Amino acid sequence: TNNKVAPLSVRVYNLSDVMTSLDNEVQKTGTQLGRVSEGLNKAIDNITSLQQGISKTVSVDSEGKIASSLLPGSYSNYTLEDVQWQSLHMAAAAACTATESKEKTFNMVVPARVGEWCFVTCLETSQSSCRGTIKVGGYSKHVTDNNVAGYFNSYSCQEQIPQENTESYWKDEDILKPRGETELESISYCCCN
């Protein structure tokens, strides 16, 4: 029988070369772990940012309203009712221009007082004379075709004003109610000069 033994190949490694090679591999692995760590930190920052963003998203309270601090610009300074009141005041001022005046100075619009004549109300202002009393109102929704958008009337300065036609009688929420949902339909103002 032929019993031949295959020659063993023996490799001799230089211990110094092995250590250098292992050291290089450890450094590469460390660099890769550093990149993974950076990626994880960025992912954590993104998650934190998203969580903060979610907490700041627009949410409504129990009455269905958005917190004014979350609104942009001057929306956080004024309510919708404030804007509606301003619109009514401007309409009253415009209506007062229909009353005759020979003065070249600014005139003013003052809310009428319950049971008082505008003649008396205007005397207590810096303008001191009354041009007339007006009563105005309008719809809060878009009006098309020949439907009524608003209403007005003018009176003399000696007209006593009923309580329901004074601004002090109305509540903020009344100003936004469409006509017919409240008995409050128009407000009287004094046109003073």
SEVOKOL-267922 format. One record per residue (C-alpha): residue in one letter; residue number from 1; x, y, z. Coordinates in nm, 4 decimals, always signed. Each point is the difference from the previous one (the first is absolute). Example, Ala and Ser with C-alpha at 12.3 -4.5 7.8 and 13.67 -1.06 7.14 Angstrom:
BEGIN
<a,1,<+1.2300,-0.4500,+0.7800>>
<s,2,<+0.1370,+0.3440,-0.0660>>
***
This chain:
BEGIN
<t,1,<+0.0000,+0.0000,+0.0000>>
<n,2,<+0.0981,+0.3373,-0.0750>>
<n,3,<-0.0321,+0.2216,+0.3060>>
<k,4,<+0.1114,+0.3411,-0.1023>>
<v,5,<-0.0535,+0.2927,+0.2305>>
<a,6,<-0.0898,+0.3282,-0.1590>>
<p,7,<+0.2466,+0.2725,+0.0814>>
<l,8,<-0.1193,+0.2465,+0.2594>>
<s,9,<+0.0161,+0.3550,-0.1001>>
<v,10,<+0.1012,+0.2046,+0.2891>>
<r,11,<-0.0308,+0.3649,-0.0045>>
<v,12,<+0.1962,+0.2013,+0.2361>>
<y,13,<-0.1534,+0.3229,+0.1029>>
<n,14,<+0.1883,+0.2888,+0.1330>>
<l,15,<-0.1707,+0.0922,+0.3256>>
<s,16,<+0.0677,+0.3660,-0.0586>>
<d,17,<-0.1791,-0.0117,-0.3387>>
<v,18,<-0.2983,-0.1766,+0.1542>>
<m,19,<-0.0287,+0.2604,+0.2731>>
<t,20,<+0.0210,+0.2859,-0.2530>>
<s,21,<-0.2689,-0.1611,-0.2144>>
<l,22,<-0.2285,-0.0509,+0.3007>>
<d,23,<+0.0623,+0.3550,+0.1129>>
<n,24,<-0.1017,+0.1301,-0.3471>>
<e,25,<-0.3191,-0.2081,+0.0088>>
<v,26,<-0.0863,+0.1337,+0.3467>>
<q,27,<+0.0500,+0.3568,-0.1249>>
<k,28,<-0.2247,-0.0609,-0.3040>>
<t,29,<-0.2646,-0.1530,+0.2226>>
<g,30,<+0.0276,+0.2962,+0.2389>>
<t,31,<-0.0439,+0.2469,-0.2885>>
<q,32,<-0.3054,-0.1916,-0.1236>>
<l,33,<-0.1459,-0.0062,+0.3516>>
<g,34,<+0.0624,+0.3749,+0.0253>>
<r,35,<-0.1999,+0.0564,-0.3204>>
<v,36,<-0.2797,-0.2234,+0.1268>>
<s,37,<+0.0018,+0.1916,+0.3286>>
<e,38,<-0.0218,+0.3352,-0.1867>>
<g,39,<-0.2909,-0.1338,-0.2057>>
<l,40,<-0.1780,-0.1179,+0.3146>>
<n,41,<+0.0533,+0.3384,+0.1669>>
<k,42,<-0.1449,+0.1771,-0.3056>>
<a,43,<-0.2965,-0.2382,+0.0018>>
<i,44,<-0.0546,+0.0697,+0.3715>>
<d,45,<+0.0165,+0.3769,-0.0657>>
<n,46,<-0.2532,-0.0370,-0.2832>>
<i,47,<-0.2337,-0.2019,+0.2218>>
<t,48,<+0.0314,+0.2613,+0.2769>>
<s,49,<-0.0701,+0.2786,-0.2491>>
<l,50,<-0.3049,-0.1844,-0.1348>>
<q,51,<-0.1294,-0.0589,+0.3525>>
<q,52,<+0.0346,+0.3712,+0.0761>>
<g,53,<-0.1696,+0.0864,-0.3295>>
<i,54,<-0.2877,-0.2327,+0.0774>>
<s,55,<-0.0492,+0.1675,+0.3361>>
<k,56,<-0.0187,+0.3370,-0.1804>>
<t,57,<-0.2419,-0.1075,-0.2718>>
<v,58,<-0.3283,+0.1771,-0.0127>>
<s,59,<-0.2417,-0.1600,+0.2332>>
<v,60,<-0.3324,+0.1250,+0.1190>>
<d,61,<-0.1325,+0.0285,+0.3511>>
<s,62,<-0.3257,-0.1436,+0.1286>>
<e,63,<-0.1921,+0.2856,-0.1680>>
<g,64,<+0.1635,-0.0682,-0.3370>>
<k,65,<+0.2237,+0.3097,+0.0158>>
<i,66,<+0.3703,+0.0317,-0.0806>>
<a,67,<+0.2160,+0.1511,+0.2730>>
<s,68,<+0.0774,+0.3581,-0.1025>>
<s,69,<+0.3698,-0.0485,+0.0833>>
<l,70,<+0.0223,-0.2453,-0.2934>>
<l,71,<-0.1415,+0.2464,-0.2524>>
<p,72,<+0.2303,+0.1942,-0.2329>>
<g,73,<+0.0528,+0.3761,-0.0036>>
<s,74,<-0.2560,+0.2248,+0.1614>>
<y,75,<-0.2632,-0.2745,-0.0017>>
<s,76,<+0.1159,-0.0796,+0.3522>>
<n,77,<-0.0699,+0.3607,+0.1082>>
<y,78,<-0.3602,+0.0240,-0.1177>>
<t,79,<-0.2982,-0.2297,+0.0115>>
<l,80,<-0.2362,-0.0446,-0.2893>>
<e,81,<-0.2519,+0.1938,+0.2061>>
<d,82,<+0.2470,+0.2909,+0.0295>>
<v,83,<+0.0321,+0.0096,-0.3783>>
<q,84,<-0.3778,-0.0154,-0.0398>>
<w,85,<-0.0422,+0.2890,+0.2455>>
<q,86,<+0.2560,+0.2020,-0.1945>>
<s,87,<-0.1905,-0.0683,-0.3219>>
<l,88,<-0.3211,+0.1197,+0.1628>>
<h,89,<+0.1733,+0.3139,+0.1313>>
<m,90,<+0.1349,+0.0767,-0.3466>>
<a,91,<-0.3459,-0.0532,-0.1497>>
<a,92,<-0.1431,+0.2401,+0.2568>>
<a,93,<+0.2650,+0.2558,-0.0875>>
<a,94,<-0.0844,-0.0397,-0.3678>>
<a,95,<-0.3694,+0.0385,+0.0735>>
<c,96,<+0.0688,+0.3180,+0.1941>>
<t,97,<+0.1548,+0.1542,-0.3103>>
<a,98,<-0.3513,+0.0138,-0.1422>>
<t,99,<-0.0949,+0.2483,+0.2708>>
<e,100,<+0.0763,+0.3549,-0.1021>>
<s,101,<+0.3073,+0.1763,+0.1384>>
<k,102,<+0.1655,+0.3294,-0.0814>>
<e,103,<+0.2973,-0.0740,+0.2260>>
<k,104,<+0.3408,-0.0644,-0.1540>>
<t,105,<+0.1289,-0.1943,+0.3015>>
<f,106,<-0.0400,-0.3683,+0.0747>>
<n,107,<-0.3346,-0.0975,+0.1357>>
<m,108,<-0.0557,-0.2961,+0.2308>>
<v,109,<-0.2342,-0.2895,+0.0524>>
<v,110,<-0.0966,-0.0800,+0.3594>>
<p,111,<-0.2144,-0.2948,+0.1134>>
<a,112,<-0.3448,+0.1194,+0.0997>>
<r,113,<-0.1001,-0.0393,+0.3657>>
<v,114,<-0.3154,-0.1632,+0.1335>>
<g,115,<-0.2885,+0.2472,+0.0268>>
<e,116,<+0.2209,+0.2973,-0.0808>>
<w,117,<-0.0119,+0.2363,-0.2938>>
<c,118,<+0.3084,+0.0256,-0.2201>>
<f,119,<-0.0249,+0.3777,+0.0536>>
<v,120,<+0.1005,-0.0641,+0.3649>>
<t,121,<+0.2567,-0.2714,-0.0836>>
<c,122,<+0.1814,+0.2255,-0.2490>>
<l,123,<+0.0097,+0.2883,+0.2502>>
<e,124,<+0.2184,-0.2200,+0.2200>>
<t,125,<+0.2597,-0.0590,-0.2744>>
<s,126,<+0.2755,+0.2258,-0.1305>>
<q,127,<-0.2190,+0.0769,-0.3044>>
<s,128,<-0.3017,+0.1190,+0.2059>>
<s,129,<-0.2651,+0.0268,-0.2730>>
<c,130,<-0.2218,-0.2675,-0.1543>>
<r,131,<-0.0465,-0.0475,-0.3745>>
<g,132,<-0.2449,-0.2851,+0.0280>>
<t,133,<-0.0745,-0.3482,+0.1298>>
<i,134,<+0.0464,-0.3054,-0.2202>>
<k,135,<-0.0911,-0.3634,+0.0460>>
<v,136,<+0.1923,-0.2631,-0.2003>>
<g,137,<+0.0253,-0.3747,-0.0277>>
<g,138,<+0.1141,-0.2579,-0.2505>>
<y,139,<+0.0333,-0.3652,-0.0845>>
<s,140,<+0.3156,-0.1902,+0.0862>>
<k,141,<-0.0139,-0.2337,-0.3010>>
<h,142,<+0.0636,+0.0536,-0.3703>>
<v,143,<-0.3045,+0.1549,-0.1670>>
<t,144,<-0.0737,-0.0440,-0.3698>>
<d,145,<-0.2575,+0.1157,-0.2540>>
<n,146,<-0.2634,+0.2384,+0.1346>>
<n,147,<+0.0039,-0.1255,+0.3579>>
<v,148,<+0.0353,+0.2458,+0.2864>>
<a,149,<+0.3599,+0.0491,+0.1223>>
<g,150,<-0.0673,+0.2589,+0.2682>>
<y,151,<-0.2471,+0.2554,+0.1276>>
<f,152,<+0.0089,+0.3534,+0.1330>>
<n,153,<-0.2170,+0.2804,+0.1180>>
<s,154,<+0.0629,+0.3557,+0.1115>>
<y,155,<-0.1753,+0.2041,+0.2638>>
<s,156,<+0.0200,+0.3402,+0.1565>>
<c,157,<+0.2301,+0.0700,+0.2930>>
<q,158,<-0.3023,+0.0089,+0.2334>>
<e,159,<-0.0967,-0.3660,-0.0495>>
<q,160,<+0.0080,-0.2108,+0.3166>>
<i,161,<+0.1886,-0.3267,-0.0558>>
<p,162,<-0.1578,-0.3282,+0.1162>>
<q,163,<+0.2266,-0.2316,+0.2001>>
<e,164,<+0.0119,-0.2756,-0.2641>>
<n,165,<+0.1451,+0.2463,-0.2541>>
<t,166,<+0.3040,+0.0936,+0.2098>>
<e,167,<+0.3434,-0.1546,-0.0309>>
<s,168,<+0.0261,-0.0386,+0.3779>>
<y,169,<-0.3025,-0.2349,-0.0090>>
<w,170,<+0.1573,-0.2363,-0.2550>>
<k,171,<+0.2429,-0.2775,+0.0954>>
<d,172,<+0.3012,-0.0878,-0.2147>>
<e,173,<-0.1586,-0.3281,-0.1105>>
<d,174,<-0.3135,+0.1892,-0.1181>>
<i,175,<+0.1950,+0.1961,-0.2597>>
<l,176,<+0.0699,-0.3173,-0.1987>>
<k,177,<-0.3513,-0.1466,+0.0077>>
<p,178,<-0.1862,+0.0239,-0.3298>>
<r,179,<-0.3066,+0.2203,-0.0032>>
<g,180,<-0.2999,-0.1902,+0.1290>>
<e,181,<+0.2001,-0.2120,+0.2495>>
<t,182,<-0.0111,+0.2816,+0.2518>>
<e,183,<-0.2346,+0.2890,+0.0688>>
<l,184,<+0.3045,+0.2256,-0.0351>>
<e,185,<-0.0054,+0.1168,-0.3571>>
<s,186,<+0.1364,+0.3549,-0.0075>>
<i,187,<+0.1954,+0.2396,+0.2149>>
<s,188,<-0.0410,+0.3760,+0.0324>>
<y,189,<+0.2863,+0.2487,-0.0121>>
<c,190,<+0.0274,+0.3726,+0.0493>>
<c,191,<+0.1619,+0.2054,-0.2758>>
<c,192,<+0.1831,+0.2808,+0.1775>>
<n,193,<+0.1951,+0.3005,-0.1336>>
***
